[in-house]
Amino acid sequence: MAHRTASPAGEPLREVTEPEADLLHTAEQILLRDCMRDRGFVYEPVPRQPVPDARDFPYVVDDPEWARRHGYGSDLDRKREEISTEGVNERYFRSLPQERRAPAIAAANGSRPDGLSARAPDGLKISRSLDGCQSQAERGLYPDLAAWFQARVTVDSLPPLRGGQVIADGEFRGATRKWSVCMKAAGYAFQDPAAARAALPPPDRPFPREREVAMAVAEAGCARSSGLAETAARLDRKYDTELRERYGHDVTAWLRFRLDALPRARAVVEADAER
Protein backbone atom coordinates (compact mmCIF):
# COMPACT_ATOMS: atom_id res chain seq x y z
CA MET A 1 0.00 0.00 0.00
CA ALA A 2 1.45 3.39 -1.00
CA HIS A 3 1.46 6.18 1.55
CA ARG A 4 1.89 9.89 1.04
CA THR A 5 2.69 12.22 3.89
CA ALA A 6 3.08 15.98 3.77
CA SER A 7 6.48 17.27 4.80
CA PRO A 8 6.70 20.34 7.04
CA ALA A 9 7.09 22.43 3.89
CA GLY A 10 3.95 20.91 2.40
CA GLU A 11 5.76 18.83 -0.22
CA PRO A 12 4.20 15.37 -0.57
CA LEU A 13 6.49 12.50 0.27
CA ARG A 14 6.11 8.88 -0.73
CA GLU A 15 7.27 5.44 0.25
CA VAL A 16 10.20 4.13 -1.74
CA THR A 17 9.27 1.51 -4.32
CA GLU A 18 10.30 -2.13 -3.94
CA PRO A 19 13.19 -1.71 -6.43
CA GLU A 20 14.30 1.41 -4.52
CA ALA A 21 14.14 -0.47 -1.22
CA ASP A 22 16.31 -3.17 -2.80
CA LEU A 23 18.75 -0.48 -3.94
CA LEU A 24 19.03 0.99 -0.43
CA HIS A 25 19.59 -2.46 1.05
CA THR A 26 22.21 -3.41 -1.54
CA ALA A 27 24.13 -0.17 -0.98
CA GLU A 28 24.07 -0.65 2.79
CA GLN A 29 25.37 -4.21 2.37
CA ILE A 30 28.22 -2.99 0.15
CA LEU A 31 29.18 -0.32 2.69
CA LEU A 32 29.05 -2.90 5.47
CA ARG A 33 31.25 -5.27 3.47
CA ASP A 34 33.81 -2.54 2.77
CA CYS A 35 33.89 -1.43 6.41
CA MET A 36 34.47 -4.99 7.61
CA ARG A 37 37.22 -5.46 5.03
CA ASP A 38 38.93 -2.28 6.22
CA ARG A 39 38.91 -3.72 9.75
CA GLY A 40 40.46 -6.99 8.60
CA PHE A 41 37.36 -9.16 8.34
CA VAL A 42 35.12 -10.63 5.65
CA TYR A 43 31.46 -9.91 5.05
CA GLU A 44 29.41 -11.08 2.06
CA PRO A 45 26.37 -8.95 1.10
CA VAL A 46 23.05 -10.75 1.49
CA PRO A 47 19.80 -10.09 -0.40
CA ARG A 48 16.98 -8.10 1.17
CA GLN A 49 14.49 -10.90 0.56
CA PRO A 50 16.39 -14.19 0.58
CA VAL A 51 13.11 -16.15 0.28
CA PRO A 52 11.15 -14.09 -2.27
CA ASP A 53 7.87 -16.00 -2.01
CA ALA A 54 7.65 -15.54 1.78
CA ARG A 55 4.69 -13.42 2.89
CA ASP A 56 3.42 -12.06 6.16
CA PHE A 57 -0.25 -12.54 7.00
CA PRO A 58 -0.64 -10.56 10.26
CA TYR A 59 -4.35 -11.27 10.74
CA VAL A 60 -5.39 -14.25 8.64
CA VAL A 61 -4.16 -16.16 5.60
CA ASP A 62 -6.31 -14.62 2.87
CA ASP A 63 -4.68 -15.76 -0.38
CA PRO A 64 -6.01 -19.18 -1.44
CA GLU A 65 -3.50 -19.55 -4.29
CA TRP A 66 -0.54 -18.87 -1.98
CA ALA A 67 -2.03 -21.30 0.54
CA ARG A 68 -2.24 -24.00 -2.12
CA ARG A 69 1.46 -23.56 -2.87
CA HIS A 70 2.80 -23.12 0.65
CA GLY A 71 0.14 -24.02 3.21
CA TYR A 72 1.07 -21.88 6.19
CA GLY A 73 4.58 -21.37 4.83
CA SER A 74 6.43 -24.04 6.79
CA ASP A 75 8.49 -24.77 3.66
CA LEU A 76 9.50 -21.12 3.44
CA ASP A 77 10.23 -20.97 7.17
CA ARG A 78 12.62 -23.89 6.77
CA LYS A 79 14.35 -22.12 3.88
CA ARG A 80 14.75 -18.99 6.00
CA GLU A 81 16.18 -21.04 8.84
CA GLU A 82 18.63 -22.74 6.50
CA ILE A 83 19.77 -19.38 5.16
CA SER A 84 20.11 -18.02 8.70
CA THR A 85 22.14 -20.92 10.04
CA GLU A 86 24.05 -21.88 6.89
CA GLY A 87 24.66 -18.42 5.45
CA VAL A 88 28.15 -17.55 4.35
CA ASN A 89 28.60 -14.86 7.01
CA GLU A 90 27.45 -17.12 9.84
CA ARG A 91 29.83 -19.83 8.64
CA TYR A 92 32.63 -17.28 8.45
CA PHE A 93 32.13 -16.03 12.01
CA ARG A 94 31.92 -19.60 13.32
CA SER A 95 35.10 -20.54 11.45
CA LEU A 96 37.20 -17.82 13.06
CA PRO A 97 39.59 -18.75 15.86
CA GLN A 98 38.17 -17.91 19.27
CA GLU A 99 40.52 -14.97 19.70
CA ARG A 100 39.29 -13.44 16.42
CA ARG A 101 35.59 -14.15 16.78
CA ALA A 102 34.77 -11.54 19.42
CA PRO A 103 36.72 -8.76 17.61
CA ALA A 104 34.89 -9.64 14.37
CA ILE A 105 31.50 -9.36 16.03
CA ALA A 106 32.56 -6.10 17.68
CA ALA A 107 33.70 -4.79 14.29
CA ALA A 108 30.26 -5.50 12.85
CA ASN A 109 28.06 -4.42 15.74
CA GLY A 110 30.29 -2.20 17.86
CA SER A 111 32.03 -2.86 21.14
CA ARG A 112 29.21 -1.61 23.36
CA PRO A 113 25.46 -1.19 22.68
CA ASP A 114 25.44 2.53 23.36
CA GLY A 115 26.10 5.85 21.69
CA LEU A 116 22.97 5.74 19.56
CA SER A 117 19.55 5.68 21.20
CA ALA A 118 15.90 6.26 20.41
CA ARG A 119 12.53 6.09 22.14
CA ALA A 120 9.89 3.76 20.78
CA PRO A 121 6.24 4.88 20.91
CA ASP A 122 5.71 2.75 24.03
CA GLY A 123 8.51 4.62 25.80
CA LEU A 124 11.08 1.85 25.57
CA LYS A 125 14.62 3.13 25.05
CA ILE A 126 16.53 1.30 22.32
CA SER A 127 20.29 1.71 22.11
CA ARG A 128 22.96 0.61 19.71
CA SER A 129 26.66 1.16 19.19
CA LEU A 130 27.88 4.06 17.10
CA ASP A 131 31.28 2.54 16.28
CA GLY A 132 30.29 -0.69 14.52
CA CYS A 133 30.31 -1.22 10.79
CA GLN A 134 26.52 -1.49 10.77
CA SER A 135 26.23 2.08 12.01
CA GLN A 136 29.02 3.25 9.72
CA ALA A 137 27.27 1.72 6.71
CA GLU A 138 23.98 3.39 7.60
CA ARG A 139 25.74 6.72 8.12
CA GLY A 140 26.99 6.46 4.55
CA LEU A 141 23.38 6.62 3.39
CA TYR A 142 21.79 8.62 6.21
CA PRO A 143 24.29 11.23 7.43
CA ASP A 144 22.14 12.34 10.38
CA LEU A 145 22.30 8.90 11.92
CA ALA A 146 20.72 9.87 15.25
CA ALA A 147 17.60 11.30 13.59
CA TRP A 148 17.49 8.38 11.16
CA PHE A 149 17.67 5.88 14.02
CA GLN A 150 14.85 7.59 15.90
CA ALA A 151 12.67 7.61 12.78
CA ARG A 152 13.44 3.97 12.08
CA VAL A 153 12.66 2.84 15.63
CA THR A 154 9.33 4.66 15.52
CA VAL A 155 8.28 3.37 12.11
CA ASP A 156 9.37 -0.19 12.94
CA SER A 157 7.17 -0.03 16.06
CA LEU A 158 3.98 0.95 14.24
CA PRO A 159 2.98 -2.42 12.68
CA PRO A 160 2.61 -4.24 16.03
CA LEU A 161 0.76 -1.25 17.49
CA ARG A 162 -1.55 -1.23 14.49
CA GLY A 163 -2.06 -4.96 14.69
CA GLY A 164 -3.12 -4.76 18.31
CA GLN A 165 -5.66 -2.07 17.49
CA VAL A 166 -7.11 -4.09 14.61
CA ILE A 167 -7.48 -7.28 16.65
CA ALA A 168 -9.14 -5.38 19.53
CA ASP A 169 -11.64 -3.69 17.20
CA GLY A 170 -15.26 -4.89 17.54
CA GLU A 171 -15.64 -5.15 13.77
CA PHE A 172 -12.69 -7.48 13.57
CA ARG A 173 -14.02 -9.64 16.40
CA GLY A 174 -17.43 -9.84 14.69
CA ALA A 175 -15.87 -10.91 11.38
CA THR A 176 -13.72 -13.41 13.25
CA ARG A 177 -16.82 -15.10 14.67
CA LYS A 178 -18.17 -15.54 11.14
CA TRP A 179 -14.79 -16.91 10.07
CA SER A 180 -14.89 -19.39 12.96
CA VAL A 181 -18.33 -20.65 11.91
CA CYS A 182 -17.05 -21.13 8.36
CA MET A 183 -13.98 -23.00 9.58
CA LYS A 184 -16.09 -25.27 11.77
CA ALA A 185 -18.20 -26.19 8.75
CA ALA A 186 -14.97 -27.08 6.95
CA GLY A 187 -13.94 -29.35 9.83
CA TYR A 188 -11.67 -27.04 11.82
CA ALA A 189 -12.77 -25.87 15.28
CA PHE A 190 -10.79 -22.67 15.86
CA GLN A 191 -12.06 -19.57 17.63
CA ASP A 192 -9.83 -17.28 15.59
CA PRO A 193 -6.83 -17.38 13.21
CA ALA A 194 -4.41 -17.02 16.13
CA ALA A 195 -5.76 -20.29 17.55
CA ALA A 196 -5.23 -21.97 14.19
CA ARG A 197 -1.66 -20.69 14.14
CA ALA A 198 -1.05 -21.92 17.68
CA ALA A 199 -2.17 -25.40 16.64
CA LEU A 200 0.59 -25.67 14.03
CA PRO A 201 3.69 -27.72 14.89
CA PRO A 202 7.16 -26.15 14.56
CA PRO A 203 8.44 -25.74 10.97
CA ASP A 204 11.05 -28.47 11.41
CA ARG A 205 8.30 -30.98 12.27
CA PRO A 206 5.38 -29.78 10.12
CA PHE A 207 2.06 -31.44 9.46
CA PRO A 208 2.06 -33.65 6.37
CA ARG A 209 1.93 -31.29 3.42
CA GLU A 210 -1.58 -32.27 2.37
CA ARG A 211 -2.90 -31.59 5.86
CA GLU A 212 -1.17 -28.21 6.18
CA VAL A 213 -2.29 -27.09 2.71
CA ALA A 214 -5.89 -28.19 3.26
CA MET A 215 -6.13 -26.27 6.54
CA ALA A 216 -4.51 -23.13 5.08
CA VAL A 217 -6.75 -23.20 2.01
CA ALA A 218 -9.80 -23.51 4.26
CA GLU A 219 -8.60 -20.55 6.32
CA ALA A 220 -8.05 -18.42 3.24
CA GLY A 221 -11.41 -19.34 1.75
CA CYS A 222 -13.21 -18.57 5.00
CA ALA A 223 -11.28 -15.31 5.34
CA ARG A 224 -12.82 -14.17 2.07
CA SER A 225 -16.31 -15.60 2.37
CA SER A 226 -16.80 -14.41 5.98
CA GLY A 227 -15.60 -10.87 5.20
CA LEU A 228 -12.70 -11.17 7.64
CA ALA A 229 -10.10 -10.47 4.95
CA GLU A 230 -11.86 -7.29 3.80
CA THR A 231 -12.54 -6.14 7.37
CA ALA A 232 -8.94 -6.69 8.46
CA ALA A 233 -7.58 -4.83 5.43
CA ARG A 234 -9.93 -1.88 5.95
CA LEU A 235 -9.17 -1.61 9.68
CA ASP A 236 -5.45 -1.96 8.99
CA ARG A 237 -5.61 1.03 6.64
CA LYS A 238 -7.67 3.01 9.18
CA TYR A 239 -5.29 2.49 12.09
CA ASP A 240 -2.23 2.88 9.90
CA THR A 241 -3.46 6.34 8.89
CA GLU A 242 -4.15 7.29 12.51
CA LEU A 243 -0.75 6.13 13.74
CA ARG A 244 1.08 7.85 10.91
CA GLU A 245 -0.67 11.08 11.80
CA ARG A 246 0.09 10.65 15.51
CA TYR A 247 3.78 10.02 14.84
CA GLY A 248 3.91 12.23 11.79
CA HIS A 249 7.24 13.88 12.62
CA ASP A 250 9.16 10.59 12.63
CA VAL A 251 7.17 9.13 9.72
CA THR A 252 7.93 12.20 7.62
CA ALA A 253 11.60 11.99 8.59
CA TRP A 254 11.66 8.29 7.63
CA LEU A 255 10.21 8.99 4.19
CA ARG A 256 12.51 11.95 3.61
CA PHE A 257 15.65 10.11 4.73
CA ARG A 258 15.00 7.18 2.41
CA LEU A 259 14.19 9.31 -0.60
CA ASP A 260 17.23 11.53 0.01
CA ALA A 261 19.44 8.45 0.33
CA LEU A 262 18.56 7.07 -3.12
CA PRO A 263 21.21 9.06 -5.07
CA ARG A 264 23.87 8.07 -2.53
CA ALA A 265 22.80 4.43 -2.72
CA ARG A 266 22.87 4.49 -6.51
CA ALA A 267 26.39 5.95 -6.48
CA VAL A 268 27.60 3.24 -4.09
CA VAL A 269 26.16 0.44 -6.22
CA GLU A 270 27.43 1.90 -9.48
CA ALA A 271 30.92 2.46 -8.06
CA ASP A 272 31.00 -1.10 -6.79
CA ALA A 273 30.01 -2.43 -10.22
CA GLU A 274 32.89 -0.56 -11.82
CA ARG A 275 35.55 -2.06 -9.53
Steps between C-alpha positions, in 0.01 A plus 500: 500500500645839400501779755543871449580733785539876488840629603522807724539709185186348351681292238344154465729213584462138400616156598793369301407238242603136538789542251611812691484312830717230342744769386528647851556155648762405241692824556494452877630144458785622278596767754487242778720263300756773430508611864558144620775453242671818619498356853655173385190283474276353231134572440295383201196713404168320539175566311218699657251220439690171502172304470304706245172309526478546879204712611373636827133452584461698826129429548396202290623309196285654227663386175367158394751463215796568731351257752479230234870544425634544852234410756593714798851551364685233696706427187601865478573515873739208460673677211540813712643295784745330266614836366534636854703210634691404185561846356849587390545769766385274783738229380780755481450625856479143631818406313710772661739407780358584841735794543377653172130429536418761764695778319317412176161528666606826665614631161156429356280608789723722712674434828218625722125542432498872568566832333187489287158494664135558421163483673236267364135612513447287812780687677757223477854628448691317227876541479767390260870555448622790291840348418401177324502447127121473498471857624779617271325347199171667589676833552625474143139516384341700782750761622285611795516156654342597833188643334489208257518250786218671688282502188577136430422387855167682489395371159609144583280516812181598318400163344463318835315799646269502200449127520394520862246769418355298212463181704334690788250669267138380534462474123795267480367284783159480329656393169715250687190331642365456147838363393490252789156374395628452145807313622289273719289408198823411320603273788727731699390617846698820558373810677723729296800490262742536792365173642553332164857628495561377854388152396776473239810295586847657467628541141761227544225249586208620285168334434500279191487736205149402395368568849673838532388612153140390555476692828662814354276493193195469725620796706555713192164408351320577825693826534346614173151357530451619861620854422790470744760570231324818385432615857860445609636686197265795552576527873872465431484799265294698754738448791806539281377846399431595862840384623683672217325823589576457871869437433513721195833665583692171501301354209576807290867479597506130404355570156730796442814316612435207268419713199804722561721192532412362155765699305766401754393136481507506121852646503621229739356220287627646174849556642508144627401367157788687340766350729 
